[in-house]
């Protein structure tokens, strides 16, 4: 059974998430002080140079997509990013305008059926999204991503997790405490053990590590779709 730091997280609905991230806008880019070390690990282990198509679930401002398109994807690789926030979609479209011939960003209603996005995909990227979903929605999102990936395709995910050092454990426990009181103060996110949510019959764990940026611990997961 999945073991998370919050067994029954205070509700933070998809509508709550949409409203929060519509307000947050480009402020999300300022979280690189702890996110970038996890994104570096995704790039190091995600095999993006070999990818022909990438789906990003929760693309945010398009910051990671820009990095992939500029430095790591082949010139023929196709990218599709989705987000529930109109603000984020607008920012991402502007950021990726230089790749409009092969990069597309769409707003969604927050559902987990990705069949209409033109798959199957070689890579599915999901950064700091699973950690704001309920356990039931995590399962639904993983099922939708699995269906959208080609056999052997990789899920490349990063998100908040439990700490591994004294300071990172303090940070994650404090984050969980704040999340339990008022989810909107932390954007709905909470420390999560994503690897524990992967159904063994559908996924093979290729790589997992916990990295720490500015005392904030993040779990990096690479899993192959079976």
Backbone bond lengths (Angstrom), bond angles and torsions (degrees), N, CA, C in turn:
res aa  C-N    CA-C-N  psi(-1)  N-CA   C-N-CA  omega(-1)  CA-C   N-CA-C  phi
1 X - - - 1.472 - - 1.521 109.00 -
2 X 1.358 118.69 137.96 1.442 120.79 178.62 1.517 111.82 -56.12
3 X 1.330 116.10 137.60 1.458 121.50 -179.68 1.515 108.95 -116.83
4 X 1.332 117.41 103.07 1.450 122.19 -179.58 1.519 109.81 -109.77
5 X 1.335 114.50 162.20 1.451 118.53 -177.93 1.520 112.14 -70.87
6 X 1.336 117.56 -20.12 1.459 121.63 175.08 1.513 107.15 -123.04
7 X 1.313 117.85 113.32 1.462 120.85 -175.72 1.520 111.40 -69.94
8 X 1.341 116.61 -41.60 1.467 120.51 -179.08 1.522 108.27 -129.15
9 X 1.335 117.67 80.54 1.458 120.35 -174.72 1.515 112.15 -62.86
10 X 1.345 115.38 143.06 1.449 120.74 174.41 1.522 108.76 -55.39
11 X 1.311 116.56 140.00 1.456 120.56 -174.25 1.528 112.14 -61.35
12 X 1.305 115.96 135.03 1.465 123.89 171.47 1.512 104.59 -140.29
13 X 1.338 116.09 96.76 1.460 121.94 -169.44 1.520 111.48 -75.57
14 X 1.334 115.71 171.97 1.465 120.02 175.86 1.524 110.29 -63.02
15 X 1.332 117.77 -36.95 1.463 120.34 176.81 1.528 110.45 -65.17
16 X 1.348 116.62 -39.47 1.468 119.89 175.37 1.522 110.18 -59.61
17 X 1.341 115.99 -44.32 1.467 120.55 -179.78 1.522 111.03 -63.10
18 X 1.319 116.22 -43.27 1.468 119.70 179.70 1.523 111.06 -60.31
19 X 1.324 116.15 -46.62 1.474 119.76 -179.03 1.526 110.68 -64.56
20 X 1.326 116.46 -42.56 1.464 119.73 -177.99 1.524 110.83 -62.34
21 X 1.334 116.84 -48.72 1.463 119.54 -174.90 1.526 112.51 -78.02
22 X 1.326 118.04 -21.00 1.460 119.38 169.01 1.529 110.08 -64.64
23 X 1.329 116.70 -36.91 1.464 120.47 178.84 1.527 111.73 -77.32
24 X 1.334 116.33 -36.79 1.470 120.13 -172.82 1.521 112.28 -66.02
25 X 1.333 117.07 -39.58 1.450 121.13 176.62 1.514 113.44 53.60
26 X 1.334 115.71 -139.07 1.459 121.14 -175.08 1.519 112.86 -69.49
27 X 1.335 118.06 -8.15 1.464 120.06 175.37 1.528 111.12 -56.71
28 X 1.331 117.05 -27.20 1.463 120.21 179.96 1.515 112.21 -58.67
29 X 1.320 117.58 -28.80 1.465 119.91 179.32 1.514 112.25 -65.47
30 X 1.312 117.61 -19.87 1.461 121.04 -178.58 1.523 112.42 -77.07
31 X 1.351 117.33 -4.46 1.459 120.21 179.29 1.529 112.63 -85.76
32 X 1.321 116.26 3.89 1.455 119.90 178.20 1.510 113.62 -58.95
33 X 1.344 117.92 -21.90 1.465 120.33 -178.21 1.526 112.07 -60.71
34 X 1.332 117.96 -23.74 1.461 118.80 173.43 1.530 112.76 -118.94
35 X 1.333 117.63 -21.87 1.467 119.93 -178.09 1.533 113.03 -78.52
36 X 1.333 117.22 -32.48 1.463 119.49 -169.95 1.517 113.54 -60.89
37 X 1.325 117.64 -34.16 1.468 119.19 179.95 1.528 110.16 -65.20
38 X 1.335 117.65 -34.03 1.466 121.18 177.01 1.529 110.84 -73.24
39 X 1.327 117.45 -39.27 1.455 120.43 177.93 1.531 110.83 -65.90
40 X 1.328 116.72 -35.53 1.468 120.19 174.76 1.522 110.73 -59.52
41 X 1.329 116.25 -41.64 1.473 120.33 179.60 1.521 111.09 -67.21
42 X 1.333 117.46 -37.67 1.466 119.91 176.65 1.524 110.78 -61.43
43 X 1.315 116.66 -43.79 1.460 120.67 178.83 1.531 110.25 -63.45
44 X 1.313 116.45 -40.56 1.466 120.50 -177.10 1.517 112.54 -66.27
45 X 1.335 117.95 -31.54 1.462 120.78 -172.26 1.537 113.62 -116.19
46 X 1.334 117.85 -3.35 1.466 120.39 -174.05 1.513 115.58 -87.69
47 X 1.321 119.01 -7.94 1.460 121.21 178.07 1.520 113.59 57.92
48 X 1.326 117.34 41.19 1.464 120.35 -173.99 1.528 113.07 -68.52
49 X 1.320 117.63 -25.50 1.470 119.46 -179.60 1.521 111.69 -61.95
50 X 1.334 116.88 -26.69 1.466 120.83 -178.96 1.522 112.80 -92.13
51 X 1.322 117.84 -3.31 1.468 121.41 -175.93 1.520 111.29 -78.87
52 X 1.319 115.70 136.22 1.462 121.09 174.99 1.519 111.92 -98.23
53 X 1.328 116.96 -20.60 1.462 120.56 -179.66 1.521 108.76 -152.71
54 X 1.330 115.42 139.85 1.464 122.03 -176.21 1.524 108.82 -131.43
55 X 1.320 116.05 130.64 1.456 123.19 170.98 1.520 107.86 -108.88
56 X 1.334 116.79 127.36 1.466 119.83 174.47 1.519 108.73 -113.97
57 X 1.318 115.75 118.16 1.455 122.94 178.83 1.524 108.45 -93.77
58 X 1.327 116.28 113.50 1.454 120.54 -174.12 1.516 110.03 82.35
59 X 1.324 116.99 62.18 1.470 120.88 -172.72 1.518 112.89 -76.17
60 X 1.340 118.12 -13.56 1.456 119.92 179.01 1.520 112.04 58.63
61 X 1.317 116.73 -134.84 1.466 121.59 -176.95 1.521 112.87 -80.04
62 X 1.330 117.80 -3.28 1.461 120.88 -178.83 1.514 114.02 85.68
63 X 1.329 117.23 11.89 1.471 120.64 -176.35 1.522 111.85 -63.55
64 X 1.336 117.72 -45.96 1.463 119.84 -179.57 1.523 110.57 -71.45
65 X 1.335 116.86 -36.64 1.467 120.22 177.67 1.525 110.65 -60.67
66 X 1.324 116.92 -41.96 1.462 120.22 177.88 1.526 110.55 -59.92
67 X 1.310 116.03 -43.22 1.469 119.88 178.54 1.527 110.93 -60.70
68 X 1.325 116.81 -44.20 1.458 119.88 179.85 1.525 111.14 -63.71
69 X 1.312 116.82 -46.31 1.461 120.73 -176.71 1.528 111.55 -67.70
70 X 1.306 117.06 -35.61 1.463 120.53 -179.05 1.522 112.82 -73.56
71 X 1.337 116.49 -40.65 1.457 119.03 -165.19 1.526 116.50 -123.65
72 X 1.333 119.27 -16.28 1.457 118.39 -167.63 1.521 115.58 -129.26
73 X 1.308 119.08 -26.31 1.459 120.68 178.75 1.521 110.27 -88.69
74 X 1.322 115.87 151.04 1.456 119.65 176.16 1.525 109.63 -68.82
75 X 1.323 115.81 162.56 1.465 120.73 -177.08 1.519 112.87 -66.02
76 X 1.328 117.34 -15.00 1.465 120.31 -179.65 1.529 112.78 -105.27
77 X 1.311 117.64 -2.56 1.467 120.96 -177.17 1.525 110.69 -69.72
78 X 1.317 115.58 142.26 1.462 122.54 -178.72 1.526 109.65 -103.35
79 X 1.330 116.11 142.49 1.467 122.23 -178.98 1.518 109.60 -126.49
80 X 1.343 116.59 134.59 1.459 122.67 172.20 1.522 107.54 -129.07
81 X 1.325 116.35 123.09 1.456 121.07 177.12 1.513 110.60 -116.93
82 X 1.329 116.36 142.03 1.464 120.74 178.69 1.518 109.51 -130.39
83 X 1.335 115.11 151.50 1.464 120.76 177.36 1.517 107.99 -157.41
84 X 1.331 115.89 153.15 1.465 119.37 179.25 1.528 112.05 -86.57
85 X 1.333 117.36 -12.92 1.453 121.44 -176.03 1.525 111.02 -94.32
86 X 1.321 117.03 124.44 1.463 120.84 177.40 1.527 110.66 -63.29
87 X 1.329 116.83 -36.26 1.457 120.61 178.11 1.517 110.75 -61.57
88 X 1.329 116.29 -47.31 1.462 120.28 -179.01 1.530 111.02 -65.21
89 X 1.314 117.19 -40.83 1.459 120.48 179.00 1.524 110.44 -61.21
90 X 1.330 117.06 -42.96 1.451 120.47 178.59 1.522 112.53 -62.54
91 X 1.332 116.26 -43.08 1.465 120.57 178.37 1.525 111.25 -64.73
92 X 1.334 116.07 -43.26 1.461 119.93 -178.86 1.526 111.33 -65.94
93 X 1.326 117.39 -41.71 1.464 120.10 178.39 1.521 110.91 -59.88
94 X 1.324 116.52 -42.91 1.455 119.51 178.75 1.519 112.00 -64.43
95 X 1.318 115.92 -41.32 1.457 120.65 -177.81 1.525 111.88 -67.24
96 X 1.330 116.93 -33.71 1.466 121.17 -174.81 1.526 112.66 -101.01
97 X 1.326 117.30 14.22 1.463 120.73 -176.04 1.523 111.74 -59.63
98 X 1.299 117.85 -30.36 1.462 120.74 -179.58 1.515 114.06 -68.59
99 X 1.326 117.19 -12.16 1.470 122.16 178.96 1.531 110.45 -117.96
100 X 1.319 117.62 30.00 1.463 121.15 -173.68 1.527 112.86 -62.79
101 X 1.319 117.74 -17.81 1.460 120.12 178.39 1.517 112.69 -74.77
102 X 1.332 117.36 -16.93 1.473 119.49 -178.49 1.524 113.79 -144.25
103 X 1.312 117.17 5.65 1.468 121.08 177.49 1.523 109.40 -123.98
104 X 1.318 115.44 129.72 1.466 121.96 -176.76 1.519 108.93 -131.05
105 X 1.333 116.15 139.82 1.468 121.97 177.46 1.514 108.28 -126.25
106 X 1.326 115.91 130.75 1.465 121.11 -178.59 1.523 110.76 -128.52
107 X 1.325 115.71 146.34 1.459 120.89 170.25 1.523 108.46 -88.59
108 X 1.321 116.19 138.76 1.458 121.56 178.18 1.524 109.95 -123.01
109 X 1.323 114.38 170.22 1.456 119.69 177.99 1.513 113.58 -85.97
110 X 1.318 117.36 1.53 1.461 120.77 179.35 1.511 113.80 96.00
111 X 1.348 117.52 5.76 1.458 120.01 177.07 1.517 111.85 -77.39
112 X 1.313 115.89 177.91 1.461 120.46 -172.21 1.533 113.22 -120.84
113 X 1.310 116.17 19.53 1.464 120.75 174.90 1.523 107.59 -99.46
114 X 1.330 116.23 110.99 1.457 121.24 -175.19 1.533 111.98 -106.49
115 X 1.317 116.89 16.86 1.470 121.17 -173.91 1.524 112.51 -64.45
116 X 1.326 117.73 -27.24 1.465 120.23 -175.64 1.527 113.22 -86.55
117 X 1.319 117.91 7.27 1.463 120.75 -173.56 1.519 113.44 -94.99
118 X 1.333 117.09 3.32 1.452 119.49 173.60 1.506 115.80 90.78
119 X 1.315 117.39 26.18 1.464 120.86 177.81 1.512 111.96 -72.03
120 X 1.311 118.97 -171.41 1.464 124.59 4.42 1.530 112.29 -76.72
121 X 1.339 114.66 154.48 1.454 122.51 -177.90 1.525 110.22 -106.82
122 X 1.336 115.28 154.87 1.466 121.23 176.14 1.523 112.16 -85.35
123 X 1.333 116.15 -29.99 1.455 121.31 -179.41 1.522 108.71 -135.81
124 X 1.333 115.65 142.69 1.460 122.03 170.48 1.521 107.11 -124.30
125 X 1.307 116.07 121.05 1.459 122.60 -178.33 1.518 108.65 -104.34
126 X 1.314 115.92 135.80 1.468 120.57 178.61 1.526 107.75 -148.60
127 X 1.332 116.63 102.21 1.464 120.11 -175.96 1.520 110.51 -115.46
128 X 1.323 115.54 125.85 1.459 123.62 177.20 1.523 111.43 54.18
129 X 1.332 114.49 45.63 1.466 121.96 177.08 1.528 110.62 -123.42
130 X 1.334 117.06 -48.87 1.468 119.70 179.54 1.525 111.02 -55.85
131 X 1.331 117.19 -32.31 1.463 119.92 -175.03 1.529 113.60 -74.94
132 X 1.328 117.77 -2.76 1.467 118.92 172.28 1.528 112.44 -110.62
133 X 1.357 116.97 1.48 1.458 121.02 -179.78 1.527 111.40 -93.13
134 X 1.315 115.47 152.68 1.460 120.74 172.47 1.525 109.04 -70.72
135 X 1.340 118.42 161.12 1.470 119.74 177.33 1.527 113.12 -54.03
136 X 1.345 117.62 -40.31 1.469 120.10 179.44 1.524 110.84 -65.48
137 X 1.326 117.19 -39.81 1.459 120.13 179.53 1.528 111.50 -72.23
138 X 1.325 117.95 -31.59 1.468 120.14 174.06 1.519 109.64 -60.34
139 X 1.330 116.25 -45.94 1.465 120.40 179.53 1.528 110.74 -62.30
140 X 1.332 117.37 -42.22 1.464 121.06 -179.85 1.523 111.10 -67.06
141 X 1.332 117.24 -40.24 1.465 120.55 179.23 1.524 110.89 -65.95
142 X 1.326 116.90 -42.25 1.463 119.98 178.21 1.523 110.97 -63.18
143 X 1.322 117.16 -39.71 1.473 120.22 177.95 1.520 110.64 -64.63
144 X 1.334 117.46 -42.10 1.448 120.66 179.12 1.517 112.32 -65.65
145 X 1.315 116.89 -40.33 1.462 120.83 178.42 1.519 110.28 -67.42
146 X 1.326 117.06 -41.11 1.464 120.58 178.53 1.524 110.23 -59.50
147 X 1.319 117.34 -41.99 1.460 121.14 179.99 1.529 111.71 -67.92
148 X 1.333 116.83 -28.00 1.471 120.60 -177.82 1.524 112.75 -84.21
149 X 1.336 117.49 -17.53 1.455 121.12 -178.65 1.524 111.32 -87.49
150 X 1.318 115.43 145.99 1.460 120.39 169.68 1.520 108.76 -70.32
151 X 1.333 119.41 152.97 1.466 120.46 174.53 1.520 109.83 -53.86
152 X 1.319 115.92 130.57 1.450 120.38 -176.10 1.513 114.08 87.23
153 X 1.340 117.07 -6.38 1.455 120.69 175.93 1.520 110.92 -66.55
154 X 1.319 115.97 159.40 1.460 120.78 -173.66 1.519 112.31 -113.50
155 X 1.333 115.75 133.40 1.454 122.60 164.68 1.522 107.11 -85.86
156 X 1.329 116.62 126.09 1.460 122.73 179.76 1.524 106.92 -119.97
157 X 1.326 116.87 102.87 1.458 120.99 -170.68 1.518 111.12 -126.50
158 X 1.324 114.91 149.92 1.459 121.79 173.98 1.517 108.10 -144.32
159 X 1.322 115.88 146.34 1.455 119.70 178.90 1.505 111.51 -171.98
160 X 1.307 115.56 171.16 1.459 121.06 179.21 1.519 110.83 -61.15
161 X 1.321 115.93 145.35 1.461 119.92 179.29 1.515 110.10 -147.85
162 X 1.310 116.40 -176.35 1.451 122.10 179.23 1.523 110.22 -76.81
163 X 1.323 115.64 145.29 1.449 120.92 -175.94 1.518 113.51 -70.99
164 X 1.326 114.76 158.87 1.467 121.62 -179.83 1.525 112.09 -120.43
165 X 1.322 117.34 -9.28 1.453 122.77 177.76 1.523 108.17 -124.76
166 X 1.321 116.67 170.61 1.464 119.55 -177.12 1.524 111.44 -57.05
167 X 1.331 117.50 -49.59 1.457 120.20 -177.85 1.520 112.12 -70.39
168 X 1.331 117.01 -39.48 1.468 118.18 -179.74 1.527 111.21 -70.53
169 X 1.327 118.11 -32.25 1.469 119.88 174.62 1.520 110.74 -66.50
170 X 1.324 116.37 -39.49 1.466 119.86 177.11 1.520 110.56 -63.58
171 X 1.333 116.22 -42.35 1.463 120.38 179.18 1.522 111.58 -62.92
172 X 1.341 116.83 -46.24 1.461 119.11 -177.51 1.527 111.64 -67.92
173 X 1.329 117.26 -37.73 1.470 118.64 179.16 1.525 111.00 -69.12
174 X 1.336 117.03 -37.49 1.462 120.29 177.03 1.524 110.38 -66.34
175 X 1.331 115.75 -41.49 1.472 120.48 178.18 1.530 109.71 -59.67
176 X 1.336 116.66 -45.26 1.466 120.98 179.62 1.526 111.03 -61.78
177 X 1.319 116.45 -40.29 1.462 120.98 179.91 1.521 110.58 -63.51
178 X 1.346 116.93 -45.53 1.467 120.38 178.15 1.522 110.35 -63.63
179 X 1.344 116.12 -42.59 1.474 120.60 179.84 1.519 111.58 -60.28
180 X 1.324 116.34 -35.55 1.454 120.09 179.78 1.516 113.36 -70.73
181 X 1.337 115.88 -25.61 1.460 120.58 -179.87 1.524 111.46 -87.82
182 X 1.348 116.43 -48.38 1.463 120.93 -176.75 1.522 109.21 -149.92
183 X 1.338 117.84 95.39 1.466 120.84 -176.69 1.522 114.10 -55.43
184 X 1.323 117.74 -33.07 1.464 119.87 -175.92 1.524 112.29 -65.98
185 X 1.336 117.64 -21.80 1.460 120.14 179.35 1.523 111.94 -67.40
186 X 1.330 117.24 -22.89 1.473 121.22 -179.86 1.533 110.54 -123.43
187 X 1.316 116.51 27.01 1.456 120.10 177.05 1.511 114.53 64.22
188 X 1.337 116.98 20.85 1.461 121.04 178.72 1.512 114.50 83.49
189 X 1.316 117.74 -7.64 1.472 120.51 -175.09 1.521 111.73 -82.81
190 X 1.344 115.41 154.09 1.465 120.89 173.86 1.519 107.95 -149.33
191 X 1.328 118.00 157.04 1.466 120.84 177.24 1.523 111.14 -58.53
192 X 1.336 115.72 136.20 1.456 122.89 -172.38 1.525 109.47 -140.60
193 X 1.325 116.82 151.29 1.464 122.16 170.71 1.524 107.47 -108.22
194 X 1.324 116.34 85.53 1.461 120.48 -174.39 1.519 112.20 -62.95
195 X 1.319 117.84 -38.49 1.469 120.36 -177.11 1.523 111.27 -56.29
196 X 1.332 117.31 -30.35 1.461 120.76 179.98 1.528 112.54 -72.19
197 X 1.314 117.41 -14.02 1.466 121.65 -178.47 1.524 112.82 -93.50
198 X 1.328 118.32 -5.59 1.464 121.00 -176.29 1.524 110.48 -79.48
199 X 1.344 119.66 116.25 1.468 120.73 177.31 1.534 110.38 -62.54
200 X 1.308 116.42 126.99 1.465 120.83 -173.84 1.521 112.79 -61.04
201 X 1.320 117.69 -31.82 1.457 119.74 -178.18 1.510 114.39 -77.09
202 X 1.333 116.72 -10.58 1.468 120.87 -177.38 1.522 113.02 -111.74
203 X 1.324 117.27 -23.25 1.455 120.87 -173.06 1.528 111.12 -132.25
204 X 1.323 115.25 145.02 1.469 121.87 169.47 1.526 107.12 -115.46
205 X 1.320 115.92 119.82 1.459 120.15 -179.42 1.526 109.34 -70.58
206 X 1.314 116.42 117.58 1.463 122.21 -177.96 1.524 110.96 -93.20
207 X 1.315 116.14 -39.75 1.462 120.58 -177.43 1.514 109.28 -154.45
208 X 1.324 116.38 137.67 1.461 121.79 172.27 1.515 108.41 -144.10
209 X 1.314 116.00 135.26 1.453 120.62 173.39 1.514 109.12 -152.74
210 X 1.319 115.61 157.50 1.455 121.98 173.58 1.516 107.38 -110.77
211 X 1.330 115.74 124.05 1.456 121.54 178.53 1.523 107.97 -116.22
212 X 1.309 116.39 155.51 1.459 120.92 -176.28 1.522 109.09 -126.46
213 X 1.319 115.92 124.90 1.451 122.40 174.67 1.508 109.72 -121.99
214 X 1.340 117.23 118.60 1.474 121.83 -179.87 1.523 111.54 53.33
215 X 1.307 116.55 42.84 1.484 127.99 179.28 1.518 113.54 73.63
216 X 1.342 119.00 -2.02 1.469 121.66 179.94 1.525 108.93 -92.29
217 X 1.347 118.41 118.95 1.463 120.54 -179.08 1.535 112.20 -85.62
218 X 1.338 115.31 137.05 1.461 121.14 177.51 1.528 108.72 -127.92
219 X 1.313 115.40 140.32 1.464 122.26 175.58 1.529 108.62 -95.12
220 X 1.314 115.86 130.54 1.460 122.76 176.30 1.516 108.12 -110.59
221 X 1.329 116.65 124.51 1.468 122.33 -176.18 1.523 109.75 -127.98
222 X 1.315 116.45 126.75 1.457 122.71 169.74 1.525 106.25 -117.37
223 X 1.324 117.58 122.12 1.457 121.44 -177.33 1.530 110.00 -134.34
224 X 1.307 115.93 138.06 1.468 122.00 -179.51 1.521 110.34 -92.21
225 X 1.329 116.58 133.39 1.461 121.46 176.10 1.525 109.71 -75.03
226 X 1.325 116.86 124.79 1.463 122.20 -179.60 1.524 110.73 -93.89
